[in-house]
Amino acid sequence: MSFYRVTGMAAGEWSDEENAAIVADYFGMLGLELAGKSFSKAERNRALQSLTGRGRGSIEYKHQNISAILKGLGETSIDGYKPTFNYQRSLELAVLDWLNAHPDWLVRPPARSSDVDVGLYEPPSLWIGPAPTLSNHPDPTELAQTMAIARRYDVAERDERNRVLGRRGEELVVRHERQTLTQSGRSDLADRVRWVSHVDGDGAGFDIASFLPDGRERLIEVKTTNGWERTLFHISGNELAVSEQRRSDWCLLRLWNFSREPKAFELYPPLESHVALTPTSFLATLR
């Protein structure tokens, strides 16, 4: 399966072969890092110097460029390679080529789970923190560049179509809800937590029917990404309608950094007070 549509190639100082080599090296390191295995960045840099004839600094800068591209694509990146923009378009396309050639990368379980079978997957624990606000807004220029990549390749649509990622995210939230209620002395309510989207299918306007410890209903719509907390996401007209109809019960739980260490925040209606909603399609009826 292909998650991205790649069109055209841009000319640049680095050849396609060099870009392919450094992108493959980057994902090799990232895979080792996510698996908790050690590696030497210096040794791998020297190997790339021998292969490409490029200098150490040039290679490190390219690695930082790849981190920036992955941030825009809603993917995790290597610790220590700070995202740096101002890169060749051909490098961006090389990253997309690699991801299209390795579709399993986008449906991998979180790093702390060695089990890749979704049916046997055991979710990790979940940390829920505050939602992003203007007070922790990133650099405006960096944010604009990151969002431009996200929109160019519609990472929100990619995450929406990634059924394995979505199911694993929902499974994690189901377990979290049951654990929270049990720890609150409400094992009776924990037993009644229902994974609606899994049992009944999509269409209810929420994924999980849970409870607060006092017995009030808690309807949870889960949105999952491997990327950072500001990665774009889709929300349907039906989900918006239910959020308005059930304002006191409904919440959107945004899971992020899922492939490395899942974190989350919650948004409550009205959603327009937290996010900017952009129409992406229209329903047409004949006159």
URURCOR-V40038 format. One line per field, one symbol per residue. psi: psi as a letter, one per 40 degrees, with the letter a starting at -180 (. if undefined). Layout:
BEGIN
psi = ???
END
This chain:
BEGIN
psi = iheihhhihiiadhidddddddddddddddddddefiiihdddddddddddeeiidddddddddddddddddefiiihheghhhagiiddddddddddddegdddeeiiidehehehddehhiaihhhaiiiiddfhihdddddddddddddegddddddegdddddddddddddddddddddeefddddeehhgddddeiieeeidhhaiideeiihhhhhhhieaieehiiihidddddddddfdediihhhhifdecghiiiihiihdeedihhhheiihhii.
END
